[in-house]
Amino acid sequence: MTSIYAVPMIPCQRHLFDIPDEIIYLNCAYISPLLKSVRQSGLTGVGRKSQPWQITPEDFFLSSERARNLFARIIGATCDDIALVPSASYGLAIAMANIEVKSGQNIVVIEDQFPSNVYPWRELASRESAQIHTVKRPADDNWTKAIKATINEQTRIVALPNCHWTDGSLIDLIEIGALCRDVGASLVLDVTQSLGALPFDVAAVKPDYLSCAAYKWLLGPYSMGFCYVAPHLQEGQPLEYSWMQRAGSENFSNLVAYRDEYQIGARRYDVGEHSNFALMPMVIAALEQLLAWKIQTIYDTLSARNLYIAERASSLGLSSVSDQHRAGHFLGLRCKNGIPKGLLQRLASRNVYVSARGNSIRVTPHLWNSDSDIDRFFEALDTEF
């Protein structure tokens, strides 16, 4: 790789995944494949549920706490700051239920933002006679500047991703977070399209709420996710009133000694029955592997590969967001005359898998991809442009 890429890279990790040699999968932003270790963890968990006499009361909590701790390490938080949720939208619903908005205030989102981080705010704005301020896509792709120009003293919520889900255009959340605090606005993030591949520091950004599904860049299963809740917001209203949220719930023989107190920290916001005996071990195995690789090293590796792809694609007349304003792990190749009709189907017929979002061919490789994959991707693409 040193002959192609300017930085040291993690070697191709395809052997850790169940991806046939003929498959060119450049679509992590759609859904990631499972690591073999993650799949095995799930199968083992299914086996345990088949023999429930092996499951102890402690097992309802130990794996959940392990996952909570691992996720906290990825964002630089503590395990007490993390709630276990089934989806990004669940975490955003927690935020919606706990942020007070008054008539005349506004909520800031960006154009073509993923709907999970738009629908809650449309509902809340309608309910409270507030306004939605949608930041239009800037011609220079500088979302940070455009968002900051939209935030004002009447802004109550700023709901954003770390990068745009169609093309990877980047938002400087440290700058946005500082401005939110200046005007008294809550910063609510959906980082499903970045966390696990793009480094994130909760102490630097200081979001109020951060939600993330596990099935993309966290390399985990579907129907699992996490929600960070800032310490000063951890005594709010949960969406559910599960027995597991309550203090002392580890004592199964005393569950009907009902308690008003909650488990400490953000645990009160946990979804009920979060200790899924198949899915939770899968999440743990995926997070452990990400931490072993190191998020910064993953990012550097994917950034180098995407820079190479972008440069090579330019010879076909395809453009992308500039390096200055794009998250390195994520690439959208823009088609001047639009994406050719049937392109994805023709690529798939050649075992090449990417996505189309807006006017961009979304190319999102990961560590399972090799130089050969990229060559074969361009062999297929050359016939289209």
C-alpha positions as CSV (number, residue, x, y, z in Angstrom):
1,M,0.0,0.0,0.0
2,T,2.9,2.4,0.6
3,S,3.3,2.7,-3.2
4,I,-0.2,4.1,-3.5
5,Y,-1.1,5.8,-0.2
6,A,0.9,8.5,1.6
7,V,0.2,7.3,5.2
8,P,0.5,4.0,7.0
9,M,-2.7,2.1,6.8
10,I,-4.3,-0.9,8.6
11,P,-3.8,-3.9,6.3
12,C,-6.8,-5.3,4.6
13,Q,-8.9,-7.1,7.2
14,R,-11.1,-9.0,4.8
15,H,-10.2,-12.3,6.5
16,L,-12.1,-11.2,9.6
17,F,-15.3,-10.9,7.5
18,D,-17.4,-13.3,5.6
19,I,-17.2,-11.6,2.2
20,P,-16.5,-13.7,-0.9
21,D,-13.6,-12.7,-3.0
22,E,-15.8,-11.8,-6.0
23,I,-17.8,-9.2,-3.9
24,I,-16.8,-5.6,-4.0
25,Y,-18.7,-4.1,-1.1
26,L,-18.1,-0.3,-0.8
27,N,-21.3,0.4,1.1
28,C,-20.7,0.7,4.8
29,A,-22.9,3.8,5.0
30,Y,-25.8,1.5,4.0
31,I,-25.2,-1.3,6.4
32,S,-22.0,-3.0,7.4
33,P,-21.3,-6.7,7.2
34,L,-20.7,-8.5,10.4
35,L,-17.3,-9.5,11.6
36,K,-17.0,-13.3,12.0
37,S,-16.4,-12.8,15.7
38,V,-19.5,-10.7,16.0
39,R,-21.6,-13.3,14.2
40,Q,-20.2,-16.1,16.4
41,S,-21.0,-14.0,19.5
42,G,-24.6,-13.8,18.3
43,L,-24.8,-17.5,17.6
44,T,-23.4,-18.3,21.1
45,G,-26.0,-15.9,22.6
46,V,-28.8,-17.7,20.7
47,G,-27.5,-21.0,22.1
48,R,-27.7,-19.6,25.7
49,K,-31.3,-18.6,25.2
50,S,-32.0,-22.2,24.0
51,Q,-30.8,-23.3,27.4
52,P,-32.2,-20.6,29.8
53,W,-31.2,-22.5,32.9
54,Q,-27.7,-21.2,32.1
55,I,-28.8,-17.6,32.3
56,T,-28.5,-16.0,35.8
57,P,-30.0,-12.7,37.0
58,E,-26.6,-11.1,36.8
59,D,-26.5,-11.8,33.1
60,F,-29.3,-9.4,32.6
61,F,-27.0,-6.6,33.6
62,L,-23.3,-7.6,33.0
63,S,-23.3,-7.6,29.2
64,S,-25.3,-4.3,29.1
65,E,-22.8,-2.7,31.4
66,R,-19.9,-4.0,29.3
67,A,-21.4,-2.5,26.1
68,R,-22.1,0.8,27.9
69,N,-18.5,1.0,29.0
70,L,-17.1,0.2,25.6
71,F,-19.3,2.8,23.8
72,A,-18.4,5.4,26.5
73,R,-14.7,4.8,25.7
74,I,-15.3,5.5,22.0
75,I,-16.7,9.0,22.7
76,G,-14.7,9.9,25.8
77,A,-17.7,9.7,28.2
78,T,-18.4,7.6,31.3
79,C,-20.6,4.6,31.4
80,D,-23.1,6.6,33.6
81,D,-23.7,8.9,30.6
82,I,-24.9,6.2,28.3
83,A,-28.4,4.8,27.7
84,L,-29.0,1.6,25.7
85,V,-31.5,2.2,22.9
86,P,-32.8,0.1,19.9
87,S,-32.3,2.9,17.3
88,A,-31.1,6.4,16.7
89,S,-34.6,7.6,16.6
90,Y,-35.3,6.3,20.1
91,G,-32.4,8.3,21.4
92,L,-33.7,11.4,19.6
93,A,-37.2,10.8,21.0
94,I,-35.6,10.9,24.5
95,A,-34.2,14.3,23.6
96,M,-37.5,15.5,22.2
97,A,-39.3,14.5,25.4
98,N,-36.9,16.4,27.6
99,I,-36.2,19.7,25.9
100,E,-38.7,22.5,26.5
101,V,-39.4,24.7,23.4
102,K,-41.5,27.8,23.6
103,S,-43.7,29.5,20.9
104,G,-41.6,31.6,18.6
105,Q,-38.3,29.8,19.2
106,N,-36.6,27.9,16.4
107,I,-35.0,24.6,15.7
108,V,-32.1,24.4,13.3
109,V,-31.6,21.5,10.9
110,I,-29.8,21.2,7.6
111,E,-31.1,20.6,4.1
112,D,-31.7,16.9,3.2
113,Q,-30.7,15.8,6.7
114,F,-31.5,12.2,7.5
115,P,-35.2,12.1,8.5
116,S,-34.7,10.5,12.0
117,N,-33.2,13.8,13.1
118,V,-35.9,15.9,11.4
119,Y,-39.3,14.3,12.2
120,P,-39.1,14.7,16.0
121,W,-38.3,18.4,15.6
122,R,-41.1,19.0,13.1
123,E,-43.5,17.4,15.5
124,L,-42.2,19.4,18.5
125,A,-42.3,22.7,16.5
126,S,-45.8,22.0,15.4
127,R,-46.9,21.2,18.9
128,E,-45.3,24.3,20.5
129,S,-45.8,26.8,17.7
130,A,-42.0,27.0,17.1
131,Q,-40.2,27.3,13.8
132,I,-38.0,24.9,11.8
133,H,-35.0,26.8,10.3
134,T,-33.5,24.6,7.5
135,V,-30.0,25.6,6.5
136,K,-29.7,25.3,2.7
137,R,-26.7,23.5,1.3
138,P,-23.9,26.0,0.8
139,A,-22.3,26.3,-2.6
140,D,-18.9,25.9,-1.1
141,D,-19.9,22.9,1.1
142,N,-19.0,24.9,4.2
143,W,-21.9,23.7,6.4
144,T,-20.2,25.0,9.6
145,K,-20.3,28.6,8.4
146,A,-23.8,28.4,7.1
147,I,-25.1,26.8,10.3
148,K,-23.5,29.3,12.5
149,A,-25.1,32.1,10.5
150,T,-28.5,30.6,11.1
151,I,-28.3,30.2,14.9
152,N,-29.6,33.1,16.8
153,E,-30.9,34.1,20.3
154,Q,-34.2,32.5,19.5
155,T,-32.6,29.1,18.6
156,R,-33.7,26.4,21.1
157,I,-32.4,23.3,19.4
158,V,-29.7,22.6,16.9
159,A,-30.1,19.1,15.5
160,L,-27.3,17.8,13.4
161,P,-25.1,15.0,12.1
162,N,-21.3,15.0,12.2
163,C,-21.3,14.6,8.4
164,H,-24.0,14.7,5.8
165,W,-25.3,11.2,5.0
166,T,-25.3,11.8,1.2
167,D,-21.8,12.9,0.5
168,G,-19.8,13.1,3.8
169,S,-19.6,16.9,3.9
170,L,-18.3,17.7,7.4
171,I,-19.7,19.9,10.2
172,D,-17.3,21.3,12.9
173,L,-19.3,20.3,15.9
174,I,-16.8,21.9,18.3
175,E,-17.5,25.3,16.8
176,I,-21.3,24.7,16.6
177,G,-21.3,23.4,20.2
178,A,-19.6,26.5,21.5
179,L,-22.1,28.8,19.7
180,C,-25.1,26.7,21.0
181,R,-23.9,27.2,24.6
182,D,-23.5,31.0,24.0
183,V,-27.1,31.3,22.9
184,G,-28.6,28.7,25.3
185,A,-29.5,26.2,22.6
186,S,-29.5,22.4,23.0
187,L,-27.2,20.5,20.7
188,V,-28.7,17.1,19.6
189,L,-26.7,14.8,17.4
190,D,-27.3,11.8,15.3
191,V,-23.9,10.4,14.6
192,T,-24.9,7.1,13.0
193,Q,-23.0,7.9,9.8
194,S,-19.7,8.8,11.5
195,L,-19.2,7.2,14.9
196,G,-16.9,4.2,14.8
197,A,-14.9,5.7,11.9
198,L,-14.6,9.4,12.6
199,P,-13.0,10.3,16.0
200,F,-15.4,12.1,18.4
201,D,-14.7,13.7,21.7
202,V,-17.7,14.4,23.9
203,A,-15.7,16.7,26.1
204,A,-14.7,18.9,23.2
205,V,-18.2,19.0,21.5
206,K,-20.3,19.0,24.7
207,P,-23.6,17.8,23.1
208,D,-26.7,17.7,25.2
209,Y,-27.8,14.4,23.5
210,L,-26.0,12.1,21.1
211,S,-27.7,9.1,19.5
212,C,-26.2,6.4,17.3
213,A,-27.4,3.2,15.7
214,A,-24.9,0.3,15.8
215,Y,-25.4,-1.3,12.4
216,K,-23.3,1.0,10.2
217,W,-19.9,2.2,11.3
218,L,-20.0,0.6,14.7
219,L,-20.1,-2.8,12.8
220,G,-22.8,-4.1,15.0
221,P,-26.3,-5.7,14.6
222,Y,-29.5,-4.0,13.6
223,S,-31.9,-2.9,16.4
224,M,-29.2,-1.9,18.8
225,G,-27.8,1.6,19.6
226,F,-26.6,4.1,22.2
227,C,-27.6,7.5,23.5
228,Y,-25.3,9.8,25.3
229,V,-27.1,12.2,27.8
230,A,-25.1,15.1,29.3
231,P,-24.8,14.8,33.1
232,H,-27.0,17.8,33.8
233,L,-29.8,16.2,31.9
234,Q,-29.8,12.7,33.5
235,E,-32.8,13.3,35.8
236,G,-35.3,13.8,33.1
237,Q,-38.3,11.8,31.9
238,P,-37.7,8.4,30.3
239,L,-39.8,7.1,27.4
240,E,-40.6,3.8,29.2
241,Y,-41.0,2.8,32.8
242,S,-39.2,-0.5,32.8
243,W,-38.4,-2.5,35.9
244,M,-34.7,-2.6,34.8
245,Q,-34.4,1.2,35.1
246,R,-35.2,1.2,38.8
247,A,-32.7,1.1,41.6
248,G,-32.3,-2.4,43.0
249,S,-33.7,-4.2,40.0
250,E,-30.7,-6.6,40.1
251,N,-32.5,-8.3,43.1
252,F,-35.0,-10.5,41.3
253,S,-36.5,-11.8,44.5
254,N,-37.5,-8.4,45.6
255,L,-38.8,-6.7,42.4
256,V,-42.2,-6.1,43.9
257,A,-40.7,-3.9,46.6
258,Y,-41.4,-1.1,44.2
259,R,-38.8,1.7,44.0
260,D,-39.3,5.3,42.9
261,E,-35.5,5.8,42.5
262,Y,-33.9,5.1,39.2
263,Q,-30.6,3.5,38.3
264,I,-27.8,6.1,38.3
265,G,-27.0,8.3,35.4
266,A,-28.5,7.9,32.0
267,R,-29.7,4.3,32.7
268,R,-33.2,5.6,33.4
269,Y,-33.5,6.2,29.6
270,D,-32.6,2.6,28.7
271,V,-35.1,0.8,26.5
272,G,-36.9,-2.1,28.2
273,E,-35.4,-5.6,27.8
274,H,-32.1,-4.1,26.5
275,S,-30.1,-7.2,27.7
276,N,-30.8,-9.1,24.4
277,F,-28.8,-12.3,24.9
278,A,-28.0,-12.6,21.2
279,L,-27.6,-9.0,20.1
280,M,-25.8,-7.5,23.1
281,P,-22.8,-9.9,22.8
282,M,-22.6,-9.0,19.1
283,V,-22.4,-5.3,20.0
284,I,-19.7,-6.0,22.5
285,A,-17.6,-8.0,20.1
286,A,-17.9,-5.2,17.4
287,L,-16.9,-2.4,19.8
288,E,-14.0,-4.4,21.2
289,Q,-12.6,-4.8,17.6
290,L,-13.0,-1.1,16.8
291,L,-11.2,-0.1,20.0
292,A,-8.4,-2.7,19.2
293,W,-8.0,-1.1,15.7
294,K,-8.3,2.4,17.2
295,I,-10.8,4.9,15.8
296,Q,-8.1,7.4,14.7
297,T,-6.2,4.7,12.8
298,I,-9.4,3.5,11.1
299,Y,-10.1,7.1,10.1
300,D,-6.6,7.6,8.7
301,T,-6.8,4.4,6.7
302,L,-10.3,5.1,5.2
303,S,-9.3,8.8,4.6
304,A,-6.3,7.8,2.5
305,R,-8.3,5.3,0.5
306,N,-11.1,7.7,-0.2
307,L,-8.6,10.4,-1.2
308,Y,-7.2,8.0,-3.8
309,I,-10.7,7.1,-5.0
310,A,-11.7,10.8,-5.3
311,E,-8.5,11.7,-7.3
312,R,-9.0,8.7,-9.6
313,A,-12.7,9.5,-10.1
314,S,-11.9,13.0,-11.1
315,S,-10.5,11.7,-14.4
316,L,-14.0,10.4,-15.2
317,G,-15.5,13.8,-14.6
318,L,-16.8,12.9,-11.1
319,S,-16.3,15.5,-8.4
320,S,-16.7,15.4,-4.6
321,V,-16.7,17.6,-1.6
322,S,-13.2,19.1,-1.0
323,D,-10.9,17.5,1.5
324,Q,-11.3,20.6,3.7
325,H,-15.0,20.2,4.1
326,R,-15.4,16.4,3.9
327,A,-15.2,13.7,6.6
328,G,-12.4,11.4,5.4
329,H,-14.2,8.1,5.9
330,F,-17.0,9.1,3.6
331,L,-17.2,9.9,-0.1
332,G,-19.9,11.0,-2.4
333,L,-19.0,11.1,-6.1
334,R,-21.1,13.8,-7.8
335,C,-22.3,13.3,-11.3
336,K,-22.6,16.6,-13.3
337,N,-25.4,15.2,-15.5
338,G,-27.0,13.1,-12.9
339,I,-26.5,9.5,-11.9
340,P,-27.0,7.3,-15.0
341,K,-30.3,5.5,-14.9
342,G,-29.9,1.9,-13.7
343,L,-26.3,2.4,-12.6
344,L,-26.6,0.6,-9.3
345,Q,-28.2,-2.4,-10.9
346,R,-25.5,-2.6,-13.5
347,L,-22.7,-2.3,-11.0
348,A,-24.4,-4.9,-8.8
349,S,-24.5,-7.3,-11.8
350,R,-20.8,-7.1,-11.7
351,N,-20.7,-7.7,-7.9
352,V,-19.9,-4.0,-7.1
353,Y,-22.1,-2.5,-4.4
354,V,-22.4,1.3,-3.7
355,S,-25.4,3.6,-3.0
356,A,-27.0,6.5,-4.7
357,R,-28.0,9.4,-2.5
358,G,-29.2,12.7,-4.1
359,N,-26.9,13.4,-7.0
360,S,-24.0,11.4,-5.5
361,I,-22.7,7.9,-5.9
362,R,-22.0,7.2,-2.2
363,V,-18.7,5.2,-1.9
364,T,-18.0,4.1,1.6
365,P,-15.3,1.4,1.9
366,H,-14.0,0.0,5.1
367,L,-11.1,-2.2,6.3
368,W,-12.5,-5.3,4.4
369,N,-11.6,-3.6,1.1
370,S,-8.3,-4.0,-0.8
371,D,-6.5,-2.2,-3.6
372,S,-7.9,-4.8,-5.9
373,D,-11.4,-3.9,-4.9
374,I,-10.8,-0.3,-5.9
375,D,-9.4,-1.3,-9.2
376,R,-12.4,-3.5,-10.0
377,F,-14.7,-0.7,-8.9
378,F,-13.1,1.6,-11.5
379,E,-13.2,-1.1,-14.1
380,A,-17.0,-1.2,-13.7
381,L,-17.3,2.6,-13.4
382,D,-15.2,3.3,-16.5
383,T,-17.9,1.7,-18.7
384,E,-20.5,4.2,-17.3
385,F,-18.6,7.5,-17.6
